[in-house]
Amino acid sequence: MPRWVYGLMVFGALALVGQVVGAPPVAVFASACLGLIPLAGLIGHATGQLASRLGPHWGGLLNATFGNAPELIITILALRQGLFTLVKASITGSIIGNSLLVLGLSLLVGGLRHGILRFNLRLAGLSSALMILAVSALLLPATFGFLVADESRLEALSVIVALVLLLSYGAYLLFLLRSATEPQWESEPRPRQWSIRRGIAVLGVATLATAIVSEVLVNAVTPVTDQLGWTELFLGVIVIPIVGNAAENWSAVRAAWRNHVDLTLGITSGSSTQIPLFVMPVLILVSAGIGRPMTLLFNPLELLVLAVGTAISAYIALDGESNWLEGVLLLALYLMTAAAFFLDPGGA
């Protein structure tokens, strides 16, 4: 991210002060959103510095673990307050935000500058298969909940599905770690500037600061929805993912601009698969552990958007190349999706 973006950290402090002195909730919420953008970028940068020290495989594992730390922190705090709609919507929003908004914008700018964009077809296909598994894992509880009106059984099924997804994610990470001879997502050169100790220290401080500002943001959600008339569904699908993924979004678009399309797909597909295969199962288990069990029964509109988004992303990856027009198509679907969630009155 540009260095000037880190100046937005002052808004995190302003959000904290605003909550203490009783500032208008909208101002507090907006300040928290702005303050989280550079913190998410700092987590990503510190993770990247550590990854460059640890090597491609263990560095990749570290990136997979901390790649969506801001979203995980925000959603766990939201779980504590029982904001299940916001939590589920943020899962949906993170997936479609990466697969439609970020990928679409990346293909648009990259295609306009370089024409035909080519990428690793086999690895793109693997990511598509993982996303199909994830969407299937969401459709199964929804169908079960429709057929079996028993909340306790639905909760049990959600936990089982969460555990299976975590095992699948573990197998995916093992596959990456053991594929020493397999082609990996290309990466841009990163100078080794930080020591491991500095990287760990910055990562720890940034994560702690993210938790503090995220709690301010979550506390402001209900007053903001009441005041602006927005729903938790819209905030979760559109606003929260953009804030939490701002740093990765910038990196993906910049990589496409430089014609590093494999890196763009590595960022977008990595985040898109980590959310349903790691973050979502962790949230299900955490919710059960804190006595606020959350099920995998998602809003029908969310399921439809996830299915369509996954299908069109997989279709684009079929031939191993893309262009700016396909980026426009992804952006068009995202804009229509955003309008649908904004106008949906049942997302409160």
N, C-alpha and C positions, 0 to 999 in steps of 0.2 A: 504494500500500500504506500501511497505518497507520504513523505515524512510529515507534511502539514496536518494530515489526518489525526496524528497522535495528539495534536493540540486540542482535539475534542474531548480529551480526558477530563478537562475542567468541568464539562457538563455532568460527569458522574458525581463529582463533588457537589455541584449545584443541586443535583437531584436529591442527594442525601440531606443537604441543608434544607432544601425545600420541604422535604417530608417532615423534618424536625420542627420547622417554624409554621407549618400548615399552609404552604403555598398552594395555589390552585392545582388540582390533580392533573389536569391536562399538561400544565407546565412541567410538573414533576415527571410525568410519564414521558413527555418529549425529551426532557433532559436526560433521563435514564437511557432512552433509546440511543441518543447521540453519544452518551458516555460509554455505552457497551461496544460501539463500533471499533474504536481504537483498542479496547481491551481484548476483543476477539482477535484483532490483528496481531496484538502483542503475543497472545497465546500461540497463534499460528507461527509467528516468527521465531519464538523461543523453541517451539517444537521442531521447526525446520533446522535451527542451529544444532540442536541435540541430535537430530537425525543425521546430519552431515558428519558428526563425530562418531556415531554408532555404526555407520555403514548402511547400505541400501536395504538390507533385510530387516535388521532390528530397528533401523530408522523408520522403515515402512510400518512396522508394528506400532511404534510410538505414535506415528501420524494417525494410524487407524484408531488408537486409543483416545487421543486428545483432539482429533479432528473436529469433533462436534461437541467439545466441552461446554461452550456457552449455552447451546440449546439444552444440553442435559441438565445443567445447573438451573436454568430458568424453569424447565418443566418439573424438576423435582420440587422446587420451591412452590410452584403452582399446585402440585399434588398435595402438599401439606395444607393448602387452603381449600382443597376440594374443587379446584377449577378444572374438572375433568374435560369439559368441552374445549377449553383453551389448550390443554395438554395434547389431546388427540388432534386438534386442528393444527398445532405447531408441527406435529409429526407429518401430517398431510402436506402442510405448507413447505416444510424443508425438502420433501421429496419432489414435489412439482416445481418448487422454486429452482432447484438444481437442474432437473431434467427438462424444464420448459423455459423458464426465464433466463437462467444463466447460460445454459447450453445454446438457447436460441440467440441471445445477444452475442455470444462468442462466435457462433457460426456466421452471424450477420456481419460483424466487423472483420472477421478473418476472411470470409468469402469475398467481401467487397474489396479487400486489399490484395488477396492472393488468387482469387478465382476458385478453382476446384481444390478442396481440402481433403487430404488423404490421411487415414489413420489405421492403427492396428486392428484388423477385423476380428481376429480371434479373441483378443482381450475385451473388445467391445461386446462381443457375443457372450462372453462369460458374465459381464456385468448385467446384460439384458436378462440372462437366465436367473441371476440372483434376484433381480427386481420382480420377475414373474413369480418366483417362489414367495417373495415378501407380500405381493398383492394377493396371492392365493391364500396366504396365512391370515389375511384380513377378511377375505370373502368367506372363508370357512366359518369363523365364529358368527359372522353376520347371518349366514344361512341357518346355522344352528340356533341362534337366538330367535329367529323367526319361526322355526319349527318346534322348538322346545322352550316353553315359557317357564323356565326355572333359573333364577338368577344365580343360585349357588353352583349349579352345573355349568353355567356359562363362565363363572369365575374360575372354576376348576379347569375348564377347557382353555381359557385364556392363559393360565399359568403353564399348562402343558405345552401349548403352542409357543409361548415365550421361551421355555427351556429348549425346545427343538430348534428354534431360530438361533439361540445362543450357540448351540452345538454346531449348527450349520455355519455360523459366522466363525467359530473356532476352526472348523475344517477349512474354510476359505483362507484364514490367516496362515494355517499350517501349509496349505498349498502354495501360498506366496513365499513363505520362508524356505520351503524345500525346492522351489523352482529356480535353483541357482543357474541352470543353463537355459532357462526360458526367458524370452524377451520381456522386459518390464516396461512400465510406462516411462517414457523419456522424462527427464527433468532438466530444468535450467541450471546452469552452473551457479553454485552458492559458495561464496568465500567463507572459509572457516575463521570467523572473527571471534567467536565466543568460546570460552572454556566450558567444559561440562558443568562445573560448579556454578558458573554464571548463568548458564542456560536453565539449570534446575531452579536457581533462586528467582530468576525472572518469571519462569513458568509458575512457580508457587505463588509469588506475589500477585501476578496477573489473574490467576485463578481465584485467589481470595478476594481481590477487588471486584472481579466479575460476579462472585456470589453476593457481595454486599449490594452492588448496584442492581443486580437482578432481583433481589428481594424488594428493593424500592420500587422497581418496575411492576412486579407482581402485586404489591400492595395497592398500586394505583389503578390496576385493571378495572375493578368493579366501579369505582367512582367515574372513571373515564367512559366506560360503556353507558353508565347512567346519564352522564352529561352530554355526550356526543350522539347517543343513540346507536352507536356501533355495537356489534355483537362480539362475544368471545370467539365465535367461529371465524369472523373476519379478521380480528386481531391475530388469532393463532395461525391462520392460513397465509395471510399476506404480510402483516407488520413484523411479527416476532422473527420469522425465518430470515427476512431481509436484514434485520439488525444483527442477528447471531451469525449470519453467513457472509457478512459484508467483505471481510478480508479474503475469504476463499473465492467469493464472486469476482473480486477485482483480479486476483491471480489467474483465474480461468480465462477471463476476457483478455487480459494482457498476453497470456500465452497464445491465444488464438490470433491476436494481432501480429504476433511474431512468428506465426505459422508453426507453432509447437502444438499441433492439434491433439496428439496423444496425451500431452500433459493436461490440456483442457478436459479431455474425456476422463483422464485419471482423477482429476479434482471433482468434476461433477458427478461421475458415476460412483466414485468412492464415497462421497457424502450421501448420495441417494441410497446406496446400499447399506451404509453404516447406520443410518437412522432406523430403518425397519428391522435390521438384523441384530443390532446391538443396543441402540438407545431405547427403542420401544420395549424390548423384552426386559431391560433393566428397570424401566419405569413400572412395568407390570409387577415385577418382583418387589420393588421398593414399596409400591402402593399396598401390596399385601402385607409387607413387613411393618408398615406404620399404621395398620388398621384402617386404611382407606382404600379398599380393593377397587381397582379399575379394570374393566373388562375390555376386550378387543372389539366391542360392538361399536362400529363407527357410523357416522351419519351417511345415509345412502348417497348424498351428493358427493361426499368425500370419496367414497368407494368408486363411484362412477368416474370422477376426475382422475383418480389414481390409475384405474384400469386403462382409460383412454390415453393418459400421459405415458404410461409404460409401453403401451402398444405402439404409439407413434415414435417414441424414442428408439424402440427396438427395430422398427421398420427403417428408420434413418440409418441404423448401424448395419443393415443387411449387406450393402455393397462396398463398405469400407471407404466411402468417400462422401463428401457433402458439399454444399454451396450456400450462398447467402440467402437464397429463396427458402431453403429448408429452415434456416434460422428465423425468417419472417413467419413461417407457418407455426413454429413452436411459440413464438412471441404472441401470435394471434390467439392461439389456444389459451395461453396464460392470461391474456387480457380478458377474454370471455369468461374464464374461470373466476378471475378476480371480481368481475361485475356480478356474477351469479352469487358468490359468497357475500358480497356487499349488500345485495338486495334480498338475501334470504332472511326472512323474519324469524325463522325457527332456530337460529343459531345462538340464541341468548343462553 
